[in-house]
């Protein structure tokens, strides 16, 4: 796959991830489902949809080696831990701050590891992109909630950093291939396992059931399909030719898409400061993608599955 094609898959992942907030809010309004179990259903349904697709198209490729099964377990743990910690962080510091810390910390973590391992080199362009991303996220997120207690702030920040580390783990896994790990089958298995874990944890904090209506079921399927199945498969496909650092920076399209959809669907118009922040995030993505070199190529095996 040409590295420009890989960038296209990463852009698709960032855009489709940005639909999760709108779909989640619509689902909560329709069914009363809280955010944490919604995150569990999101990846569980996404995993079932992926596995259903590969079975129907006869492209199921179960892992045969212990290393590939460990990768399935690691991806399931990382995706489940992300849902648990990110949505829990929202309860302590709000969506804006949780998003800022989670999405802002991920590229820094990935870059640090890939720089230490020699996979990427910090260039002036990459440094400028990181700076624009951090400032843009800060402006887009705005101010923390008023009256936020120090204890809540520390707990929320810690949970957000764990969420950022979880997504960093997904990025690093995707950028370092295993020939026996099929993206579609492996991701489907990981999501089913991760989703069940999230729902089990969610039962400790409240009910996980919801009012079942045709619209609620449609929203659950869309939540599993678009920001889960399509987004993650696109992301892993894009990482075949790009480093985890590049992938995590292009993923900054997620908050831009999310705020745009919020403005269109819920009339939550951006303030001038937030608009500048969104523009800086787009600038960071452009700086990342223009002239970015291909990462070490992934294995030559090219599955025919398209998310």
VEXLUM-988130 format. One record per atom (N, C-alpha, C, O): residue in one letter; x, y, z. Coordinates in pm, whole numbers, padded with zeros to 5 digits, always signed. Layout:
residues N
aXYZ;...
end
This chain:
residues 307
x+00084-00119+00000;x+00000+00000+00000;x+00088+00125+00000;x+00184+00133+00076;x+00055+00221-00085;x+00131+00346-00089;x+00106+00424+00040;x-00004+00420+00096;x+00210+00496+00088;x+00195+00563+00218;x+00091+00673+00213;x+00034+00707+00316;x+00065+00731+00094;x-00042+00831+00083;x-00179+00766+00105;x-00268+00826+00166;x-00195+00645+00056;x-00319+00572+00082;x-00335+00547+00231;x-00446+00556+00285;x-00224+00515+00297;x-00230+00496+00441;x-00275+00620+00514;x-00351+00612+00611;x-00228+00736+00470;x-00272+00862+00531;x-00422+00881+00512;x-00491+00931+00601;x-00472+00841+00396;x-00616+00853+00371;x-00697+00770+00467;x-00801+00815+00516;x-00649+00647+00496;x-00719+00564+00594;x-00715+00626+00733;x-00813+00618+00808;x-00604+00689+00769;x-00595+00755+00899;x-00691+00873+00909;x-00754+00894+01013;x-00702+00949+00801;x-00797+01062+00799;x-00940+01010+00815;x-01018+01067+00891;x-00973+00902+00744;x-01107+00844+00758;x-01132+00801+00903;x-01242+00821+00955;x-01031+00743+00967;x-01046+00702+01107;x-01073+00822+01197;x-01163+00818+01281;x-00996+00930+01180;x-01015+01047+01263;x-01153+01108+01247;x-01215+01150+01345;x-01201+01114+01124;x-01333+01173+01097;x-01444+01085+01156;x-01537+01136+01220;x-01435+00954+01135;x-01542+00867+01184;x-01541+00856+01337;x-01647+00842+01397;x-01424+00863+01399;x-01421+00866+01546;x-01499+00986+01600;x-01561+00978+01706;x-01496+01096+01527;x-01562+01218+01572;x-01713+01209+01578;x-01778+01299+01632;x-01772+01101+01523;x-01918+01086+01529;x-01965+01023+01660;x-02084+01022+01688;x-01872+00971+01740;x-01913+00896+01859;x-01987+00983+01960;x-02086+00938+02018;x-01942+01106+01981;x-02008+01193+02078;x-02151+01224+02041;x-02241+01214+02125;x-02173+01261+01916;x-02309+01293+01870;x-02400+01170+01881;x-02512+01180+01929;x-02350+01055+01835;x-02430+00933+01842;x-02458+00895+01987;x-02568+00851+02019;x-02358+00912+02076;x-02377+00879+02216;x-02480+00967+02284;x-02563+00919+02362;x-02475+01097+02255;x-02573+01190+02314;x-02714+01160+02262;x-02811+01162+02339;x-02725+01132+02132;x-02856+01097+02076;x-02910+00969+02138;x-03029+00957+02166;x-02820+00872+02160;x-02862+00745+02221;x-02906+00768+02365;x-03006+00710+02408;x-02834+00850+02439;x-02872+00877+02578;x-03009+00947+02584;x-03091+00916+02671;x-03032+01040+02493;x-03161+01108+02491;x-03275+01017+02454;x-03387+01034+02503;x-03250+00920+02367;x-03355+00829+02322;x-03382+00717+02421;x-03497+00676+02439;x-03275+00665+02486;x-03291+00544+02566;x-03258+00561+02714;x-03292+00474+02794;x-03192+00673+02752;x-03152+00691+02891;x-03025+00617+02928;x-02990+00610+03046;x-02954+00561+02829;x-02832+00486+02856;x-02719+00580+02895;x-02695+00679+02825;x-02650+00551+03005;x-02540+00637+03049;x-02415+00610+02966;x-02410+00514+02889;x-02314+00697+02983;x-02199+00696+02893;x-02113+00570+02905;x-02070+00517+02803;x-02088+00521+03026;x-01998+00407+03041;x-02053+00281+02975;x-01981+00220+02895;x-02177+00239+03003;x-02228+00122+02929;x-02240+00149+02779;x-02229+00056+02699;x-02264+00274+02741;x-02268+00305+02598;x-02134+00275+02532;x-02128+00227+02420;x-02024+00305+02605;x-01891+00272+02554;x-01871+00122+02541;x-01806+00076+02448;x-01928+00046+02635;x-01919-00100+02628;x-01995-00155+02509;x-01944-00239+02434;x-02119-00107+02491;x-02198-00152+02376;x-02132-00110+02245;x-02140-00181+02145;x-02067+00005+02247;x-02003+00057+02126;x-01902-00043+02070;x-01908-00079+01952;x-01809-00088+02153;x-01706-00178+02100;x-01755-00322+02091;x-01709-00398+02006;x-01850-00361+02177;x-01905-00495+02167;x-01980-00513+02036;x-01956-00610+01964;x-02069-00420+02005;x-02143-00428+01878;x-02049-00415+01759;x-02064-00484+01659;x-01950-00324+01771;x-01852-00310+01665;x-01779-00440+01638;x-01758-00478+01523;x-01739-00510+01745;x-01670-00637+01729;x-01759-00743+01665;x-01714-00818+01578;x-01886-00749+01708;x-01979-00846+01649;x-02004-00817+01501;x-02014-00910+01421;x-02013-00689+01465;x-02033-00653+01325;x-01912-00694+01240;x-01928-00746+01130;x-01792-00671+01293;x-01671-00708+01219;x-01665-00860+01201;x-01640-00909+01091;x-01688-00934+01309;x-01681-01080+01299;x-01790-01134+01207;x-01766-01228+01131;x-01909-01076+01215;x-02016-01118+01124;x-01979-01097+00979;x-02008-01181+00893;x-01914-00985+00951;x-01875-00953+00813;x-01769-01051+00762;x-01780-01101+00650;x-01666-01079+00843;x-01560-01168+00796;x-01610-01311+00782;x-01561-01385+00697;x-01706-01351+00866;x-01762-01486+00851;x-01845-01495+00724;x-01831-01591+00648;x-01931-01396+00699;x-02015-01398+00580;x-01934-01391+00452;x-01973-01450+00351;x-01823-01320+00455;x-01739-01307+00335;x-01627-01411+00331;x-01540-01407+00243;x-01630-01504+00426;x-01532-01614+00432;x-01388-01562+00442;x-01297-01614+00378;x-01370-01458+00521;x-01237-01402+00541;x-01192-01412+00687;x-01101-01342+00730;x-01257-01501+00760;x-01219-01521+00900;x-01081-01585+00906;x-01060-01691+00847;x-00989-01522+00976;x-00852-01573+00992;x-00815-01570+01140;x-00761-01471+01190;x-00846-01679+01208;x-00816-01686+01351;x-00665-01696+01372;x-00596-01760+01293;x-00613-01633+01477;x-00469-01643+01506;x-00430-01787+01536;x-00508-01865+01590;x-00306-01821+01501;x-00254-01954+01529;x-00139-01951+01629;x-00109-02053+01691;x-00075-01839+01643;x+00043-01829+01729;x+00007-01761+01861;x-00090-01687+01871;x+00088-01789+01962;x+00066-01728+02093;x+00084-01577+02087;x+00014-01503+02156;x+00178-01531+02005;x+00202-01386+01997;x+00082-01313+01938;x+00049-01202+01982;x+00016-01374+01840;x-00102-01311+01781;x-00218-01308+01881;x-00291-01209+01887;x-00235-01415+01958;x-00340-01416+02060;x-00310-01315+02170;x-00402-01253+02224;x-00181-01298+02203;x-00146-01194+02301;x-00181-01056+02246;x-00221-00967+02322;x-00165-01037+02116;x-00201-00909+02055;x-00352-00886+02062;x-00396-00775+02089;x-00430-00991+02039;x-00575-00980+02054;x-00610-00937+02197;x-00691-00847+02217;x-00548-01002+02294;x-00575-00969+02434;x-00532-00827+02467;x-00602-00756+02538;x-00416-00785+02415;x-00367-00650+02443;x-00458-00545+02381;x-00487-00443+02443;x-00503-00571+02258;x-00593-00476+02192;x-00727-00469+02264;x-00785-00361+02279;x-00777-00584+02309;x-00902-00585+02383;x-00889-00511+02516;x-00978-00436+02555;x-00776-00533+02586;x-00753-00463+02712;x-00741-00314+02691;x-00800-00236+02766;x-00666-00272+02589;x-00645-00130+02564;x-00775-00061+02525;x-00805+00048+02574;x-00853-00123+02438;x-00978-00061+02394;x-01080-00056+02507;x-01152+00042+02522;x-01086-00162+02588;x-01178-00161+02702;x-01136-00062+02808;x-01219+00010+02864;x-01005-00058+02837;x-00955+00036+02938;x-00978+00180+02895;x-01007+00266+02978;x-00966+00206+02765;x-00993+00342+02715;x-01137+00383+02746;x-01161+00492+02797;x-01232+00295+02714;x-01373+00329+02738;x-01396+00356+02887;x-01460+00455+02924;x-01343+00268+02973;x-01367+00281+03117;x-01306+00409+03173;x-01373+00483+03245;x-01180+00435+03141;x-01112+00549+03202;x-01157+00682+03143;x-01171+00780+03217;x-01179+00687+03012;x-01219+00814+02952;x-01357+00856+03001;x-01376+00971+03042;x-01454+00765+02997;x-01589+00802+03039;x-01596+00825+03189;x-01678+00905+03235;x-01512+00757+03266;x-01506+00786+03410;x-01445+00923+03436;x-01489+00994+03526;x-01344+00960+03356;x-01281+01091+03371;x-01381+01203+03345;x-01376+01308+03410;x-01471+01182+03250;x-01571+01284+03219;x-01654+01316+03343;x-01692+01431+03365;x-01680+01213+03424;x-01759+01235+03545;x-01689+01322+03648;x-01756+01383+03732;x-01556+01331+03643;x-01480+01410+03738;x-01445+01550+03686;x-01452+01647+03761;x-01407+01560+03559;x-01358+01689+03508;x-01435+01742+03388;x-01405+01850+03338;x-01534+01666+03339;x-01611+01713+03225;x-01549+01668+03093;x-01435+01624+03087;x-01628+01680+02987;x-01587+01632+02855;x-01466+01709+02803;x-01372+01649+02750;x-01468+01842+02817;x-01364+01925+02756;x-01226+01891+02811;x-01133+01867+02734;x-01214+01890+02944;x-01083+01866+03005;x-01039+01722+02983;x-00921+01697+02956;x-01132+01627+02994;x-01097+01487+02971;x-01045+01466+02829;x-00946+01395+02808;x-01111+01530+02733;x-01068+01518+02593;x-00931+01582+02574;x-00845+01526+02507;x-00913+01699+02632;x-00785+01770+02619;x-00669+01684+02667;x-00570+01669+02596;x-00681+01629+02787;x-00571+01552+02844;x-00551+01421+02769;x-00438+01381+02740;x-00662+01353+02736;x-00651+01223+02668;x-00592+01237+02528;x-00491+01174+02496;x-00656+01319+02445;x-00613+01332+02306;x-00479+01406+02297;x-00400+01380+02207;x-00455+01500+02391;x-00330+01575+02388;x-00209+01495+02433;x-00098+01517+02385;x-00231+01401+02526;x-00118+01324+02578;x-00078+01208+02487;x+00038+01165+02489;x-00171+01159+02408;x-00143+01040+02326;x-00026+01059+02230;x+00066+00977+02230;x-00025+01166+02145;x+00088+01181+02053;x+00222+01195+02125;x+00324+01147+02076;x+00222+01261+02241;x+00347+01277+02316;x+00399+01142+02365;x+00519+01115+02358;x+00309+01058+02416;x+00349+00926+02463;x+00403+00841+02348;x+00507+00778+02361;x+00329+00841+02237;x+00370+00759+02122;x+00504+00809+02067;x+00592+00729+02035;x+00517+00942+02055;x+00641+00998+02002;x+00760+00963+02092;x+00867+00928+02042;x+00741+00971+02223;x+00850+00940+02315;x+00898+00796+02296;x+01019+00771+02292;x+00804+00703+02285;x+00842+00562+02270;x+00905+00537+02134;x+01005+00466+02124;x+00846+00594+02028;x+00899+00568+01894;x+01033+00639+01872;x+01116+00591+01795;x+01054+00751+01939;x+01184+00818+01930;x+01292+00736+02002;x+01404+00724+01953;x+01256+00681+02117;x+01352+00600+02194;x+01387+00471+02120;x+01499+00421+02131;x+01291+00417+02045;x+01316+00292+01973;x+01369+00316+01833;x+01397+00221+01760;x+01384+00443+01793;x+01441+00475+01663;x+01345+00464+01547;x+01387+00468+01431;x+01216+00452+01575;x+01118+00440+01466;x+01092+00574+01398;x+01072+00578+01277;x+01092+00683+01475;x+01071+00816+01418;x+01178+00910+01473;x+01239+00885+01577;x+01199+01019+01400;x+01292+01123+01442;x+01215+01254+01455;x+01138+01291+01366;x+01235+01324+01565;x+01164+01449+01589;x+01220+01557+01497;x+01330+01609+01520;x+01145+01590+01393;x+01185+01695+01300;x+01119+01827+01342;x+01032+01829+01428;x+01163+01935+01279;x+01102+02065+01307;x+00955+02066+01272;x+00874+02123+01346;x+00919+02004+01159;x+00779+01999+01118;x+00694+01923+01219;x+00584+01966+01254;x+00747+01809+01267;x+00672+01729+01363;x+00659+01801+01496;x+00553+01797+01560;x+00766+01869+01539;x+00759+01947+01662;x+00658+02059+01653;x+00585+02086+01748;x+00655+02126+01537;x+00557+02234+01517;x+00415+02179+01518;x+00324+02242+01573;x+00396+02062+01459;x+00263+02000+01459;x+00219+01966+01601;x+00103+01988+01637;x+00310+01913+01682;x+00277+01883+01821;x+00240+02009+01899;x+00144+02009+01976;x+00318+02116+01878;x+00288+02242+01947;x+00153+02297+01907;x+00076+02341+01992;x+00123+02297+01776;x-00006+02346+01728;x-00120+02260+01782;x-00227+02312+01814;x-00096+02129+01793;x-00200+02040+01843;x-00232+02068+01989;x-00349+02073+02027;x-00129+02087+02070;x-00152+02110+02213;x-00221+02243+02238;x-00314+02251+02319;x-00177+02348+02168;x-00241+02479+02183;x-00384+02473+02131;x-00476+02528+02192;x-00403+02406+02017;x-00536+02395+01959;x-00633+02322+02050;x-00747+02364+02066;x-00588+02212+02110;x-00674+02138+02202;x-00709+02222+02324;x-00822+02219+02372;x-00611+02297+02374;x-00635+02382+02491;x-00741+02486+02460;x-00831+02510+02541;x-00731+02549+02343;x-00829+02651+02305;x-00965+02589+02276;x-01069+02646+02310;x-00964+02471+02214;x-01091+02407+02180;x-01164+02357+02304;x-01286+02363+02311;x-01087+02307+02401;x-01148+02253+02522;x-01204+02362+02611;x-01302+02340+02682;x-01142+02480+02609;x-01192+02590+02691;x-01146+02578+02835;x-01044+02516+02865;x-01222+02637+02925;x-01187+02642+03067;x-01244+02521+03140;x-01347+02468+03099;x-01180+02478+03249;x-01235+02369+03328;x-01364+02413+03396;x-01387+02532+03414;x-01448+02317+03436;x-01574+02352+03503;x-01550+02434+03628;x-01451+02412+03699;x-01638+02528+03656;x-01625+02611+03775;x-01649+02527+03901;x-01732+02435+03902;x-01574+02560+04006;x-01592+02490+04132;x-01536+02350+04135;x-01572+02270+04221;x-01446+02318+04041;x-01388+02184+04036;x-01293+02164+04154;x-01196+02238+04170;x-01321+02064+04237;x-01240+02036+04354;x-01105+01978+04311;x-01094+01911+04209;x-01001+02006+04393;x-00868+01959+04360;x-00863+01807+04350;x-00799+01752+04260;x-00930+01738+04441;x-00931+01592+04438;x-00993+01539+04310;x-00939+01446+04249;x-01106+01597+04269;x-01171+01555+04145;x-01081+01583+04025;x-01073+01503+03932;x-01013+01698+04028;x-00925+01734+03917;x-00810+01634+03904;x-00776+01593+03793;x-00752+01594+04016;x-00641+01499+04013;x-00686+01361+03966;x-00619+01297+03884;x-00800+01316+04018;x-00852+01185+03976;x-00887+01187+03827;x-00852+01095+03753;x-00957+01293+03784;x-00996+01303+03644;x-00876+01310+03551;x-00876+01250+03444;x-00773+01386+03593;x-00653+01397+03510;x-00581+01262+03503;x-00532+01224+03396;x-00576+01190+03614;x-00512+01059+03614;x-00584+00960+03524;x-00520+00886+03449;x-00716+00958+03532;x-00795+00870+03446;x-00777+00906+03299;x-00767+00818+03214;x-00772+01035+03270;x-00753+01080+03132;x-00617+01038+03078;x-00605+01001+02961;x-00514+01045+03162;x-00381+01002+03119;x-00378+00851+03092;x-00312+00806+02999;x-00449+00775+03173;x-00457+00631+03148;x-00529+00605+03015;x-00490+00517+02939;x-00635+00683+02988;x-00705+00670+02860;x-00611+00704+02744;x-00611+00635+02642;x-00531+00810+02762;x-00435+00846+02659;x-00332+00736+02638;x-00294+00708+02524;x-00286+00675+02747;x-00190+00565+02736;x-00252+00445+02667;x-00184+00373+02593;x-00381+00421+02690;x-00450+00310+02626;x-00454+00330+02474;x-00428+00236+02398;x-00487+00451+02431;x-00491+00477+02287;x-00350+00476+02229;x-00330+00434+02114;x-00253+00521+02306;x-00114+00512+02261;x-00074+00366+02239;x-00005+00334+02142;x-00120+00278+02328;x-00092+00136+02312;x-00151+00080+02184;x-00088+00000+02115;x-00276+00122+02152;x-00339+00077+02027;x-00258+00125+01907;x-00239+00051+01812;x-00211+00250+01913;x-00133+00305+01803;x-00002+00230+01784;x+00038+00200+01672;x+00065+00199+01894;x+00193+00129+01885;x+00175-00015+01838;x+00259-00067+01764;x+00068-00080+01880;x+00039-00215+01833;x+00016-00215+01682;x+00069-00299+01610;x-00063-00119+01635;x-00094-00114+01493;x+00027-00085+01407;x+00034-00130+01293;x+00123-00008+01461;x+00241+00030+01383;x+00350-00077+01387;x+00452-00064+01318;x+00331-00181+01466;x+00430-00289+01475;x+00359-00421+01446;x+00295-00477+01535;x+00369-00471+01324;x+00284-00580+01278;x+00320-00717+01334;x+00431-00740+01381;x+00223-00805+01326;x+00242-00947+01352;x+00179-01018+01232;x+00060-01001+01205;x+00259-01098+01162;x+00212-01159+01037;x+00091-01250+01058;x+00014-01273+00965;x+00074-01302+01179;x-00038-01394+01206;x-00162-01321+01256;x-00266-01383+01278;x-00152-01190+01273;x-00266-01111+01323;x-00339-01047+01206;x-00285-00957+01142;x-00459-01092+01178;x-00543-01030+01076;x-00619-00915+01139;x-00687-00933+01241;x-00609-00796+01079;x-00669-00677+01140;x-00817-00696+01171;x-00861-00665+01282;x-00893-00747+01074;x-01038-00757+01092;x-01074-00861+01197;x-01145-00831+01293;x-01028-00983+01180;x-01061-01089+01275;x-01009-01057+01415;x-01081-01070+01514;x-00883-01014+01422;x-00824-00984+01552;x-00894-00870+01623;x-00917-00876+01744;x-00928-00764+01548;x-00997-00650+01610;x-01137-00690+01655;x-01181-00648+01762;x-01206-00771+01574;x-01339-00816+01613;x-01336-00894+01742;x-01418-00870+01831;x-01242-00988+01753;x-01230-01067+01876;x-01195-00977+01996;x-01250-00993+02104;x-01102-00884+01974;x-01061-00796+02083;x-01176-00707+02130;x-01193-00686+02250;x-01254-00656+02036;x-01365-00567+02073;x-01474-00642+02150;x-01530-00589+02245;x-01503-00764+02109;x-01605-00842+02181;x-01560-00864+02325;x-01637-00843+02419;x-01434-00906+02343;x-01383-00926+02478;x-01378-00797+02558;x-01419-00794+02674;x-01327-00690+02496;x-01319-00561+02564;x-01455-00506+02599;x-01474-00451+02708;x-01552-00521+02509;x-01687-00472+02535;x-01752-00543+02652;x-01819-00480+02734;x-01733-00674+02660;x-01790-00749+02772;x-01728-00706+02904;x-01798-00699+03006;x-01598-00678+02904;x-01532-00631+03026;x-01587-00495+03068;x-01615-00473+03186;x-01604-00404+02972;x-01657-00271+03003;x-01797-00282+03062;x-01828-00216+03162;x-01881-00364+03003;x-02018-00379+03053;x-02019-00442+03192;x-02101-00406+03276;x-01926-00535+03216;x-01917-00595+03350;x-01879-00490+03454;x-01935-00487+03563;x-01783-00404+03419;x-01743-00296+03510;x-01858-00197+03529;x-01880-00148+03640;x-01931-00168+03422;x-02041-00071+03429;x-02150-00117+03524;x-02217-00033+03584;x-02169-00249+03540;x-02272-00297+03632;x-02243-00261+03776;x-02333-00261+03860;x-02117-00231+03806;x-02080-00192+03943;x-02128-00052+03977;x-02135-00015+04095;x-02160+00027+03875;x-02197+00167+03897;x-02342+00198+03862;x-02388+00311+03883;x-02415+00101+03810;x-02554+00126+03776;x-02603+00028+03672;x-02528-00059+03628;x-02728+00041+03633;x-02784-00051+03533;x-02723-00030+03396;x-02682+00081+03361;x-02717-00136+03318;x-02664-00127+03182;x-02773-00147+03078;x-02747-00144+02958;x-02896-00167+03126;x-03008-00179+03033;x-03054-00043+02984;x-03017+00059+03041;x-03133-00043+02879;x-03185+00083+02826;x-03320+00059+02758;x-03355-00055+02724;x-03393+00166+02740;x-03523+00158+02675;x-03504+00123+02528;x-03441+00198+02453;x-03558+00009+02487;x-03537-00040+02351;x-03646+00016+02259;x-03764-00015+02275;x-03605+00097+02166;x-03693+00149+02061;x-03621+00127+01928;x-03500+00105+01927;x-03693+00132+01816;x-03625+00118+01686;x-03512+00219+01667;x-03407+00184+01614;x-03533+00344+01710;x-03428+00445+01696;x-03310+00413+01786;x-03195+00431+01745;x-03336+00367+01910;x-03227+00333+02001;x-03143+00220+01945;x-03020+00225+01951;x-03207+00117+01890;x-03133+00006+01830;x-03050+00054+01711;x-02936+00011+01693;x-03108+00141+01629;x-03035+00195+01515;x-02912+00271+01561;x-02805+00258+01502;x-02927+00352+01666;x-02814+00430+01718;x-02705+00340+01776;x-02586+00369+01762;x-02745+00231+01843;x-02646+00137+01897;x-02567+00074+01783;x-02445+00060+01792;x-02637+00035+01677;x-02569-00026+01561;x-02476+00076+01496;x-02362+00042+01461;x-02522+00199+01479;x-02437+00302+01419;x-02316+00331+01506;x-02206+00353+01455;x-02335+00331+01638;x-02224+00355+01730;x-02120+00244+01719;x-01999+00268+01730;x-02168+00122+01698;x-02074+00012+01680;x-02011+00009+01543;x-01897-00036+01528;x-02084+00057+01443;x-02035+00049+01304;x-01938+00162+01270;x-01826+00136+01226;x-01981+00288+01290;x-01904+00400+01235;x-01782+00435+01320;x-01669+00421+01272;x-01799+00479+01448;x-01679+00517+01525;x-01605+00400+01587;x-01507+00419+01658;x-01651+00278+01562;x-01584+00161+01618;x-01527+00073+01506;x-01407+00072+01483;x-01615+00001+01435;x-01568-00094+01334;x-01494-00022+01221;x-01380-00056+01190;x-01560+00075+01159;x-01498+00145+01046;x-01376+00224+01091;x-01271+00220+01026;x-01389+00296+01202;x-01279+00383+01247;x-01154+00303+01283;x-01045+00336+01238;x-01170+00199+01364;x-01051+00125+01409;x-00988+00044+01298;x-00866+00034+01290;x-01069-00016+01211;x-01011-00090+01099;x-00938+00005+01005;x-00832-00029+00952;x-00994+00123+00984;x-00926+00222+00900;x-00795+00266+00964;x-00694+00282+00895;x-00797+00283+01094;x-00677+00327+01166;x-00566+00221+01156;x-00452+00254+01124;x-00601+00097+01182;x-00501-00009+01174;x-00449-00027+01032;x-00331-00055+01011;x-00537-00010+00935;x-00494-00020+00795;x-00398+00093+00760;x-00298+00072+00692;x-00428+00214+00807;x-00341+00328+00781;x-00204+00314+00845;x-00104+00360+00791;x-00201+00249+00962;x-00073+00233+01032;x+00020+00133+00965;x+00134+00116+01008;x-00028+00066+00861;x+00062-00023+00786;x+00176+00055+00721;x+00286+00001+00703;x+00151+00181+00686;x+00255+00259+00619;x+00296+00383+00697;x+00378+00461+00649;x+00241+00402+00816;x+00271+00522+00894;x+00309+00484+01036;x+00270+00378+01085;x+00386+00570+01100;x+00424+00545+01239;x+00306+00572+01331;x+00208+00636+01292;x+00316+00524+01453;x+00212+00551+01552;x+00202+00699+01584;x+00094+00749+01615;x+00314+00772+01577;x+00313+00916+01603;x+00228+00988+01499;x+00144+01071+01534;x+00249+00956+01372;x+00169+01017+01266;x+00022+00982+01283;x-00065+01067+01269;x-00005+00854+01315;x-00143+00813+01333;x-00212+00887+01445;x-00327+00930+01431;x-00144+00902+01558;x-00206+00970+01673;x-00227+01118+01647;x-00319+01179+01703;x-00142+01178+01563;x-00162+01319+01530;x-00278+01338+01432;x-00357+01430+01447;x-00287+01251+01333;x-00400+01260+01239;x-00531+01234+01312;x-00635+01284+01270;x-00528+01155+01420;x-00648+01129+01499;x-00703+01255+01564;x-00814+01254+01617;x-00626+01365+01559;x-00676+01493+01612;x-00795+01544+01532;x-00862+01639+01574;x-00822+01483+01417;x-00943+01517+01343;x-01069+01480+01422;x-01177+01532+01395;x-01053+01389+01519;x-01170+01348+01597;x-01238+01464+01669;x-01358+01484+01649;x-01166+01544+01752;x-01236+01655+01819;x-01286+01761+01721;x-01387+01827+01748;x-01217+01780+01607;x-01265+01877+01508;x-01399+01831+01451;x-01493+01910+01441;x-01406+01703+01414;x-01532+01648+01362;x-01641+01653+01468;x-01756+01687+01438;x-01605+01619+01591;x-01704+01616+01699;x-01765+01755+01723;x-01887+01767+01738;x-01681+01858+01726;x-01734+01992+01750;x-01814+02043+01630;x-01910+02119+01647;x-01775+02004+01511;x-01850+02043+01391;x-01989+01980+01393;x-02088+02047+01365;x-01996+01850+01425;x-02125+01783+01432;x-02212+01841+01544;x-02333+01855+01528;x-02149+01875+01657;x-02226+01935+01767;x-02287+02067+01724;x-02399+02100+01763;x-02214+02144+01643;x-02266+02271+01594;x-02382+02249+01497;x-02480+02322+01500;x-02369+02148+01411;x-02471+02123+01310;x-02595+02058+01369;x-02707+02099+01338;x-02577+01957+01455;x-02689+01879+01507;x-02754+01945+01627;x-02877+01951+01637;x-02671+01995+01721;x-02724+02048+01846;x-02716+02201+01856;x-02750+02259+01959;x-02670+02265+01749;x-02656+02411+01746;x-02560+02462+01853;x-02577+02573+01903;x-02461+02381+01888;x-02359+02423+01985;x-02247+02493+01908;x-02145+02432+01874;x-02268+02621+01880;x-02175+02695+01795;x-02043+02720+01868;x-02041+02743+01989;x-01935+02715+01794;x-01803+02739+01851;x-01785+02887+01885;x-01830+02975+01811;x-01719+02912+01996;x-01677+03048+02026;x-01559+03084+01935;x-01496+02994+01879;x-01529+03212+01919;x-01413+03248+01836;x-01283+03182+01882;x-01202+03140+01800;x-01263+03172+02015;x-01142+03107+02067;x-01140+02959+02029;x-01036+02908+01986;x-01253+02892+02045;x-01261+02750+02010;x-01240+02730+01859;x-01179+02632+01817;x-01291+02822+01780;x-01272+02813+01635;x-01125+02822+01598;x-01078+02752+01508;x-01051+02908+01667;x-00907+02917+01645;x-00840+02785+01684;x-00750+02738+01615;x-00886+02727+01795;x-00832+02599+01838;x-00855+02490+01735;x-00765+02411+01706;x-00976+02485+01678;x-01006+02386+01574;x-00917+02408+01452;x-00870+02312+01390;x-00895+02536+01416;x-00808+02566+01301;x-00665+02520+01327;x-00598+02471+01236;x-00617+02536+01451;x-00482+02490+01485;x-00471+02338+01478;x-00368+02284+01437;x-00577+02269+01519;x-00576+02123+01508;x-00568+02079+01362;x-00493+01988+01328;x-00645+02146+01277;x-00638+02115+01134;x-00499+02145+01078;x-00447+02070+00996;x-00440+02255+01125;x-00305+02288+01081;x-00206+02181+01124;x-00114+02147+01050;x-00225+02128+01246;x-00136+02021+01294;x-00148+01897+01208;x-00048+01832+01177;x-00272+01864+01167;x-00292+01748+01081;x-00226+01770+00945;x-00163+01680+00890;x-00241+01891+00891;x-00181+01922+00761;x-00029+01913+00770;x+00035+01855+00682;x+00028+01971+00875;x+00174+01963+00894;x+00221+01819+00907;x+00330+01784+00862;x+00138+01737+00968;x+00174+01597+00987;x+00172+01520+00856;x+00260+01437+00831;x+00072+01547+00773;x+00051+01466+00653;x+00132+01513+00534;x+00170+01432+00450;x+00159+01645+00523;x+00235+01695+00409;x+00382+01657+00424;x+00448+01697+00520;x+00429+01580+00331;x+00570+01543+00332;x+00607+01441+00437;x+00726+01422+00464;x+00508+01375+00497;x+00541+01275+00599;x+00595+01150+00531;x+00536+01102+00434;x+00705+01097+00582;x+00761+00976+00523;x+00684+00853+00564;x+00617+00851+00668;x+00694+00752+00484;x+00632+00625+00521;x+00708+00563+00637;x+00829+00579+00649;x+00635+00491+00722;x+00700+00418+00831;x+00758+00290+00774;x+00747+00261+00655;x+00822+00216+00863;x+00872+00087+00819;x+00755+00006+00765;x+00653-00003+00833;x+00766-00054+00648;x+00652-00122+00589;x+00608-00241+00671;x+00687-00310+00736;x+00480-00261+00666;x+00424-00374+00734;x+00443-00498+00651;x+00496-00491+00539;x+00403-00611+00702;x+00424-00733+00626;x+00356-00722+00491;x+00261-00645+00474;x+00403-00796+00396;x+00356-00781+00259;x+00220-00845+00236;x+00160-00824+00131;x+00170-00919+00330;x+00040-00979+00314;x-00067-00872+00316;x-00076-00796+00412;x-00148-00864+00212;x-00251-00759+00201;x-00389-00823+00202;x-00435-00870+00098;x-00458-00827+00315;x-00594-00879+00316;x-00683-00794+00227;x-00659-00674+00211;x-00785-00856+00171;x-00870-00783+00077;x-00981-00707+00148;x-01056-00634+00084;x-00993-00725+00279;x-01104-00663+00351;x-01091-00513+00354;x-00984-00460+00386;x-01199-00444+00322;x-01205-00299+00336;x-01311-00268+00440;x-01422-00319+00431;x-01278-00184+00538;x-01376-00155+00643;x-01492-00075+00588;x-01584-00040+00662;
end
